[in-house]
Amino acid sequence: MKLSILICTIDEGIIRVPDVLMSPRDDVNYVVSMQFTKEAMKELVPVILKEREDVTLTFLEGKGLSRNRNNALSHATGDVLLIADDDNRYTDELIGHIFEAYEAHPEADVIHFQALDLEGNPLHPYPAPYVSSVELTFKRSVTTRFDERFGLGSEHLCAGEEEVWMKDASDAGYQIRYVNQPIVMTPKGTTGTQFAGNPQLQMSKGATFKHVYGTANALWRTLKEAGWWMVHRKENPFPILYNMLKGMVEV
């Protein structure tokens, strides 16, 4: 079994990618998909990414994280694929959990795991009601692709692409499992703390609710979400509700 680690980055982020790479091993390779907003950004590519035989370097003009992930997927050669960001860290022990899981669950098409922060603590409580992209692995035979309406750099919806992908993969009949093991170390996210002041993030959550749960259930969840921010964070719920409903219209 071979594992392809798909590292997506944009512009100056390419400088961080060498720190993601482990020492070469026969069963792991990397696809580095670099988006660029200016042609000159390609000059920032570290030499090691061009020299390592286990690295495939590909370029994609423009923005959109889901576009970038789909580009990386199109260049992957491994039996199992791992979604990665340019600030992730891996060890042989962490990667070993992926191989062990697929050997133990050969029927699984998709396996999601746990992530640790850079201090070695769980990234969030597990099991979680959602999946972070860096916790996600799947066989190359899975044909589900990321919905390019969602994710950083998209025109309207800046998040939710992982939950949408999981829903689409489930609807396509793929077998999905959760394994209670960490596979990556990554910086703590800040999306939750940004939610109240970020209309685009609010739209994204409404759109994700609709895609994953259907309109009626999404309406109920949207009302609950706005109410939670009012009760627990003393936020005005009406702008949140408005933007989440606006996001639902997007899908």
ROTI-235174 format. One record per residue (C-alpha): residue in one letter; x, y, z. Coordinates in steps of 0.001 Angstrom, whole numbers, padded with zeros to 6 digits, always signed. Example, Ala and Ser with C-alpha at 12.3 -4.5 7.8 and 13.67 -1.06 7.14 Angstrom:
REM residues 2
A+012300-004500+007800/S+013670-001060+007140/
REM end
This chain:
REM residues 251
M+000000+000000+000000/K+001252+003466-000934/L+000152+006743+000637/S+000030+010047-001245/I+000063+013142+000960/L-001665+015951-000930/I-000293+019325+000192/C-002194+022376-001034/T-000777+025865-000743/I-000944+029293-002356/D+001720+031913-003165/E+004165+032407-000251/G+002801+029327+001498/I+005061+027229-000732/I+007992+028299+001463/R+006523+026310+004379/V+006014+023072+002466/P+009501+021546+002992/D+008778+021440+006735/V+005791+019178+006027/L+007916+016498+004361/M+009203+013525+006333/S+012406+011674+005559/P+011896+009660+002353/R+010183+006316+002704/D+009175+003826+000001/D+005480+003788+000858/V+004852+007571+000975/N+004925+010214-001733/Y+003734+013807-001945/V+001719+015904-004362/V+002317+019609-003837/S-000314+021728-005564/M+000676+025388-005589/Q-001885+028008-006511/F-000442+031314-007613/T-001974+034744-008081/K+001072+036093-009953/E+003489+034218-012194/A+006405+035560-010150/M+005238+033527-007135/K+006552+030367-008814/E+010059+031653-008201/L+009526+031066-004480/V+009434+027280-004874/P+012151+025800-002613/V+014776+023785-004464/I+014136+020682-002350/L+010638+020358-003814/K+012177+020104-007267/E+014896+017689-006217/R+013015+015150-004094/E+012002+012159-006208/D+009016+011488-003958/V+007494+014946-004622/T+005238+015788-007558/L+004956+019561-007979/T+001990+020996-009841/F+000726+024552-010370/L-002740+026090-010591/E-003434+029715-011366/G-006031+031568-009278/K-007695+030960-005937/G-010057+028459-004351/L-008894+025792-001900/S-011367+023216-003208/R-010084+023809-006747/N-006574+023281-005450/R-007476+020054-003676/N-009169+018723-006784/N-006039+019543-008766/A-003906+017634-006260/L-006301+014689-006462/S-005889+014546-010233/H-002125+014034-009817/A-002207+011498-006959/T-000811+008007-007500/G-001069+006396-004054/D-003552+003726-003042/V-004642+005934-000127/L-004732+009733-000168/L-004250+012115+002751/I-005415+015739+002631/A-002768+018116+004006/D-002089+021826+004507/D+001243+023621+004307/D+001528+023954+008096/N+000990+020289+009019/R+003582+018050+010636/Y+003875+014269+010291/T+005884+011486+011905/D+006386+007845+010994/E+004276+006876+014002/L+001347+009083+012959/I+001465+007902+009350/G+001639+004326+010605/H-001846+004723+012070/I-003205+005216+008537/F-001648+002020+007183/E-002809+000055+010232/A-006382+001331+009871/Y-006726+000381+006223/E-005242-003042+006902/A-007730-003537+009749/H-010682-002206+007728/P-010188-003247+004094/E-013868-002578+003409/A-013488+001128+004210/D-013278+003614+001355/V-012916+006650+003616/I-011359+006766+007073/H-011203+009908+009168/F-008981+010184+012191/Q-007890+012626+014881/A-005517+015585+014745/L-003205+016961+017419/D-002137+020542+017975/L+001564+021342+017855/E+001853+020674+021607/G+000537+017139+021129/N-002967+017721+022530/P-006173+016732+020701/L-007157+019484+018284/H-010740+019350+019612/P-012943+016887+021518/Y-013385+013512+019785/P-015441+012016+018322/A-016547+015282+016699/P-019735+016120+014768/Y-017610+017386+011883/V-014413+016395+010090/S-011431+018677+009561/S-009725+018239+006201/V-006417+017214+007796/E-008184+014296+009519/L-009435+012933+006208/T-008071+010007+004172/F-009622+007953+001387/K-008766+005428-001293/R-007822+006775-004717/S-010735+004767-006123/V-013118+007251-004456/T-014279+009585-007233/T-015975+012210-005027/R-014422+015628-005515/F-014558+018796-003440/D-017465+021121-004232/E-015731+024219-005564/R-018499+026502-004325/F-017163+025908-000793/G-013798+026596+000846/L-011244+029366+001264/G-010904+031497-001835/S-014342+030627-003170/E-016518+033503-004296/H-019108+033376-001510/L-018653+030330+000746/C-015319+030242+002602/A-015762+027018+004615/G-017715+023772+004914/E-016031+021886+002075/E-015087+018886+004238/E-018627+018315+005539/V-020011+018706+002027/W-017435+016229+000698/M-018315+013693+003394/K-022017+014014+002599/D-021378+013573-001117/A-019142+010550-000527/S-021762+008965+001734/D-024506+009602-000809/A-022327+007952-003455/G-022318+004769-001359/Y-018740+004799-000102/Q-018018+003091+003215/I-016875+005618+005831/R-015249+004803+009149/Y-013820+006765+012058/V-010647+005521+013752/N-009697+006871+017153/Q-006049+007593+016343/P-004159+010817+015508/I-002491+011152+012100/V-001264+014760+012015/M-000065+017680+014109/T-001415+021068+013074/P-001813+024576+014536/K-005020+025287+016398/G-007725+026748+014200/T-009502+030044+014796/T-012613+029645+012645/G-014962+029330+015611/T-013760+032556+017181/Q-014209+034407+013869/F-017786+033298+013256/A-019690+036166+014916/G-017882+038847+012945/N-017567+037099+009594/P-020652+037269+007312/Q-019020+034991+004738/L-018407+032344+007381/Q-022025+032638+008493/M-023193+032207+004893/S-020953+029171+004565/K-022469+027514+007616/G-026009+028066+006353/A-025103+026656+002953/T-023375+023664+004527/F-026394+022950+006736/K-028662+022908+003683/H-026372+020685+001614/V-025802+018194+004404/Y-029181+018117+006177/G-031760+019372+003664/T-033777+022574+003770/A-036174+021892+006663/N-033485+020558+009019/A-031125+023350+007961/L-033695+026004+008868/W-034028+024542+012353/R-030253+024332+012797/T-029853+027914+011558/L-032340+029193+014132/K-030567+027232+016874/E-027184+028594+015792/A-028323+032219+015831/G-030019+031668+019187/W-026877+030115+020666/W-024804+033178+019757/M-027454+035434+021289/V-027718+033509+024566/H-024101+032472+025111/R-022127+035281+023450/K-024627+038169+023659/E-024459+038686+019880/N-027267+040211+017834/P-028806+037067+016269/F-030493+038778+013320/P-027392+039489+011161/I-026211+035928+011817/L-029599+034517+010900/Y-029804+036698+007788/N-026393+035662+006515/M-026961+031960+007203/L-030258+032099+005295/K-028486+033974+002507/G-025958+031157+002346/M-028742+028606+002052/V-029914+030391-001089/E-026442+029891-002600/V-026984+026131-002757/
REM end
